[in-house]
């Protein structure tokens, strides 16, 4: 009887945590649907380093004296940033949607909620949303004392569309 009760309790807990949609989660206590934990932020209008619509909610800036930057970045479907590198490296904590990440000379990697990308200093890369999904990640710029981001050329449509090929 104890085993049956434990199995039923586990299944009920699992069912209560199942997300109705890719970008939503349901809390067990309230059954409230939460789309994003952090605010979407301000649209990055006319930003030459992004193709398509993107939003940024800045959470930590260099003036905060933590030696890093932290921002919640949301990409509209198909949006990506230019090739770039970070002197001190970067961490991406994927929170919702489906995204892409690519290092120069390597194949595109699909990103999903819960994925963590550790980008070593000076590695040229880009990231953004898949063609059919909005994508959100927390971007952490690390070791700012080594320098900031170096923006390069835009990712071509051919490069972007090479996923899975």
N, C-alpha and C positions, 0 to 999 in steps of 0.2 A: 504494500500500500504506500509506503514512504517513497519508493522508487517511482510509482505512478504519479504521485503528487508532485515530486520534484520535476519529472518530465513535463507535466502539464504546466507547472509554474514557469519553467524555462521556455516552453512554447508560447505561452501567453505574453511573457516579457519580450520575446523575439518578435511576435506579431505586433505588439504595441509600438515597437521601435521601427517598423518597416516604413520607409518613406513613400508617400503617395506619388511623388514626382521626383525626378532626378535632383532638382534644386531645393527640395523641401524636406524637412524632417518633422516628426511629431514627437513632442515630449510626452513621456508616460503619465506625468502628473496631471497635465491640463488638456492634453490632446490638441494643444495649440500648434498650428502650422507655422514654422519659422523658415523664411526663405534665406536670409543671410544674417549672420551674427553681427557684422559690422555695417555701418552705413555705406551706401554705394559711393557717396562722395560727389565731386564736381566733375562734369564732363571736361575732358581734355580737348577743347576745341582748337582747331588749327595747329595741332602739335605735329611738327614735321617728323617726329620719331615713331608715330603710330599710323597705321593704315586702317581706317574705319573708326567707329566710335569706341571710346574707352573712358572710364571714370576712375578717379583717384580720391581716396579718403586717406589723407596723411595722418599718421598716428604718432610717430617719433621723428623728430628732425635733428640735424647735427647740433643745433643750439641746446638741445636737451642734455647734452654731455654724456650720452650712453655709448658713443663710439659706433653707432649704427643708425640707419634709417628704417622705418617700418611704415608700410602703406598697404591699404586694401585696394587692389586693382581689379576692375571688372572690364572685360572685353566683350563687345557685341559679337554675335556670330561672324566668323570670318576675319575679325580684327586681329592684328598682330603688331608687335613692335619691330623696329629695325634690328638688324644685327648690331650687337653691342658687347662690351665687356666691362667688368668691374675690377678695378685695381685690388680691392680687398675681398673680392668674391661676393656671392649672393646666395640667399636661401629663398626658395619658393615653397609656401605651404598652401596646397590646393584645397579650396573649401567648397566650391560648387561648380556644377557644369562639367563640360568636357573641353580640354585644351590640348595644345601641342607645345612641345619643347624640342629644340634642335641645337646641337653644337656643330660648329663648322666642320664639314667633312664626315659627319655621322648621319645616320637616318633619323627622321622625326620620331619622337616618342610621344605617345598619347598620355595625357594627364587626366586623372580623375580625383574626386574628393578624397582626401586622406593621403594623397601622394606628397612626398617631400623631395624636392630637387636641391641637391647641394652642388653649387657651381663654384669651382675653384677660381682663385684670382686669375685674371687675364684670359679666361676662356671665352672665345667669341661665340655668341649664341643668340637665339631669339625665342620668344614665347608669345602665345596668344590663344584665341578661341578656335575650336574646330568650326567647320563651315556651318554646321547645323545646331550649334549650342552656344549660349552665353557661357562665359568662364570667369571664375573669380579665384584669385589667390592673394595671400599675404606675401608681399615682397620685402625681404630684409636685406638691406645693403650692409655688409659687414666690414670691419676693419677700415673705417673711413680715414684713419690716419695715413693709409697707404695711397689714398686718392679716390676719386669718384668714378662715375661711369664714362666710358668713351663710346659715343654713338657713331655708328657706321652707316652703310648704305641700306636702303629698304630691302626687305625680303621679296623676291620676285614671285609672281603668281606661279611660275614653274616650280620654284623651290617649295612654296607653300603647298601646292597640289601634289607633291611627290610622296605624301604620306601613304605608306603601304605598297609603294612601287619599288 
